């Protein structure tokens, strides 16, 4: 049930393919072997109101948040963090090299006792089982 939420400054819209970033992060998440494809949900949201550093409108940010249920080892969480962040860095390399841009990532665990879930998506994914 991993959720990857991307919050970004709206001035990135013309400079970054956010849908492409979502696909790249999905692929990186699955490649870790830690996060199941059937549970992944990615979304990007342009933040309506932002002030970055000194307020210069050329500054930009992209913040990635990965929420997942508890139960994975510290090593698995570190692997997922490193690989997904590396994919984001690679995707955003041009922005990092040519503009004032902040990129951040955070992994947070969800307490399963406080986060009920249900889903029928596995029935609609080829090769997946219940």
Number of C-alpha atoms within 10 A of each C-alpha: 17 21 18 23 18 21 17 22 22 17 16 18 11 8 11 14 12 19 12 11 20 19 12 16 22 20 14 19 25 16 15 17 12 15 21 14 18 18 13 15 15 17 14 17 13 16 14 8 7 15 11 14 9 7 9 10 13 11 17 22 18 21 15 21 16 20 17 21 15 13 12 13 10 9 9 15 19 12 16 22 17 14 16 23 20 14 18 21 15 14 18 18 11 12 18 15 9 8 11 13 17 15 16 14 17 12 16 14 14 15 12 12 8 7 8 7 7 6 10 9 11 14 12 10 11 7 7 11 9 7
